[in-house]
Amino acid sequence: MAEMIERIEKVLEQDVRPSLLSHEGNVQIVSYEEKSKILRVRLTGQCSGLSLRHSLQRKR
């Protein structure tokens, strides 16, 4: 499971955080359930009221 968390963190760092940080926000991993492959994240800062989908769409 630790390997998967590292892979997820790498994707967040490269593809998600730059966009969120440019708007004074960030993302934190809350939990990852390996069996169901469910990742729970928390958006923080100015992005706390937005959906992650909205944040990623703005990047494109």
Helices and strands as residue ranges (DSSP letters): H 2-11, I 12-16, H 17-21, E 25-33, E 38-45, H 52-59
